[in-house]
Amino acid sequence: MNKYESVVIINPNVDEAGLKALEDKFTGLINANGKVAEVENMGKKKLAYDIKKNKEAYYMVFKFEANPTLIAELERVYRITDEVLKFITTRNID
């Protein structure tokens, strides 16, 4: 299994319960096929440029171990989740 880090930018109009639900959804998907090492909610931050007419957004960082096949499914779920504005998943080389 490889180590990955996924940064997800979430719509600023989502409330705390919605953020927790998204965190649970993504960690559940990762844990089904891998292992979450850490989840960091970085809070609301100002964006460098507007994304879908938003000047701010919530940032969440997921650090996990998984097989490469999980990444395609995880990114598919990110794409179809309306609250996700942008995301990036990178493989960590240790």
NORZILIN-V79002 format. One record per run of one state. SS is the DSSP state (alpha for helix, beta for strand, coil for the rest). FROM is the first residue (numbers start at 1). TO is the last residue. If there is no record, write none. Layout:
[[SS | FROM | TO] [SS | FROM | TO]]
//
This chain:
[[coil | 1 | 1] [beta | 2 | 11] [coil | 12 | 15] [alpha | 16 | 33] [beta | 34 | 51] [coil | 52 | 53] [beta | 54 | 66] [coil | 67 | 67] [alpha | 68 | 80] [coil | 81 | 83] [beta | 84 | 92] [coil | 93 | 94]]
//
